[in-house]
């Protein structure tokens, strides 16, 4: 899943990026309201974490403008203002949740998980294909009765493929949704991770699930 952080404080921004990346999220960052709005408008994110006090455009204004554009991406707003009227204003701007600064990482992660469990953002907690199952909350994968141990990035890649079962995902599409914007599009990271997934998911199985579509990309589906 892909998250956008819009935060002008470098220390907070870097802390959030590292913390969320360690939880298996692909993370992009913006430093001010205008940049955050541009990135949120032109990319598909599963969640936006938005500081309210930003240069150029307030977080509540970013959120309101996104809603006017028809963007329904869930938004979690961070703010040092904790009065009831401030919370009401931020939620009325279109935010899905609010968290006061300073905050604990555990609470922020719990709110992120709660937002992503909502039907509009997180339709299935368990994804299955044939005898392959991926449990998102538990972060576990099984092929039949055997547990498959994946790295965080392999898990995120498999999750994205399963959510798009039967569809061909191009290399660029996988980089955009599983990695962040700093990923080198010229590297072989996608090919390397697909190879590792095949070794862990398909080797020793009669039915292969991960397929290469020459010249187009990759897909996960029952072997035809």
N, C-alpha and C positions, 0 to 999 in steps of 0.2 A: 504494500500500500504506500501511497505517495503523499507526503505532507509538506505544506508550505509554511515556513515560519517568517513572519514579518515583525522584526524587532530591531530597534536602532541601537540598543545597548549591546556592544560586541561581546562582552563577557556572558550576558544572558543568552544571546543568540548562539554563541559557540557551545555553551553548556547544553542548551536544548537540542542542538543538532547532534552532538555526540550522544546524548542520552537516548534520543529517539532512534538514531541509527543503530544503537546497541540493542534496541527492541525490534529490529528487523524492518524498520521503515526506511524507504527512500526519502531523503530530505533535501528540499531546496530552501534557500534563504533570500530575503530581501531586507534592505536596511531602512527604507522609508515608505511612506504611504503610497506615493506615486508608483514606485517600482513594484510594490506588493500588489497594487491594483492591476498593473499591466501583466504581471506574471499570472495572477489568479484568473484574469480574463482570457488569457491566451493558452492556458494549460488546464488539463483535467487533474484535479487533486481530490484525494479522499477526505482531506481535512485541512483547514487553514487555522493556524494558531497566530493570533493577531494582537499585538500590543495596541492599546488605545492611544497613548500619547506618542505620536510619530511625527517626524518632520514632513512637511509638505501637505499631508492629508491625514486627519485623525483616523484611528482604527474604525470607529463607528461610522465614519463617512465612507471608508473603503467598503465596509460591510453593506451599508445601505445602497451604495452605487452598484455593487455586485448583484444585489437582489433586484434592483431596477433593470439590470441587464438580463435577468432571468436565470442567473447562476444560483443553483441550489446547494452548492458545496457547503457542508457543515463548517461552522466557524466557532472557535473557542477564543474569546477575548480575554486578554490579561490587562489588569488596570490597578494602579495604586489607589484609586478612588473606590471606597467600599460602602459609601452611603447607599441606602435603599433606592433613592431617586436616581443615582448614577447607574446602579444595576438595571433598573427599569429602562432607562434610556438606552443602554447598550443592548439589552435583549430586544427592545422595540426596534432597534436599527436592523434587526435580522439575525443577530447572533443566536447560536444554539445553546451556548453555555457561557459562564463567566467565572473567572478565577482571580481572586485578589492577590496582589503582590505585597510582600514576598510570599511565595508558595513553596510547598514541599514537592519534590519530584514525585514521590509516591502518589500524592493527590492528583498531580497533573496527569500522570500516566493512567490513573484510575478513571479520570474524566475523559481522556482520549479513548480508552477502551469502551467506556459507556456510550459515548457518542457514536463510535463506529459499530456498536452492536445494534443501533437503531435500524429499523427496516430499510429506510431509504439509503443508508450508507453500507449496510452490512447484512445482506440478505441471508447468507448461509454461514453457520458456524462450523459445519462439517461438509467437506466437498468429497465426493466419491466418484470413481470411475472403475468399472469392473471390480477387482478385489483391492484396488488402491483407495485408501481413505486418508484425508488430511483434516485434522482437528485444529481449527484456528486458535481458539482460546487456550487449549492445552499445548499448542505448538508441537504436535506429534503426528507422525506419518506411519501408516502401516501398509504393507503389501501382503494381503492375506493375514495370516497370524503373526507375521514377522514385522517387528518394528524397524523402520528405516531411519537412520540417524543422518540428518542433514545439517549443513551450516545454515546460518540465518539467511544468507543471500540465496542459497539453494531452495530454502523453504519459501521465500518470497517469490522466487521464479516459478516454482511448482504451483503455488497458490494462484498466481496470475494466469498461468496456462490453464489450470482447471476451471477458473472462472470464465475462461473463453474457450471451453472445450469445443473441439471440432473446427475452430477458426485458425487460420494461418496467421501467426504473429511474426511480423518482420523483425529483423535485428534492431532496427531503429525504434520500433514500437516497444520492444522489450527493454532497451536501454532507457527509454523515456519513462516507463512505468515501474521498473524494478530498481533501476539505479537512479542517481540524482543527476542534476545538470552538469556536474563537474566530471562525469564519466567520460573517458576518452573514446569517442565513437570509432576510432581507428584501431583500438586494441582488440585482442581476441577474447575478451572477458566473457562475452555471451557464449561463444563456441565452447570455451573451457567449462563454463558452468553447465551447459547442456550436456557435454560429454560426461561430466561427473554425475549429473542426474541420471543419465542413461545407465551408468555403471551401478548406481544404487537402486534404481527403480526397475529396470528391465532385464538386467543380466540374470540368467537362470530361470526366467519366466517364459512360458510358452507364448503368451500374448504380449507383444510389445506395445507400449502406449505412447512413447515420445517419438515423433517422426520429423524428419527433415523434408521440407518441400523445396526441391532444387530451384534456386533463383528467387525464392519468395520468403522463406523463413522456416518457422517451426510450429508444430501443433501437437496437442495431446488428444488422442482419440483411440478407440478400439481399432486394431489392425484390420484392414479390409482384406 
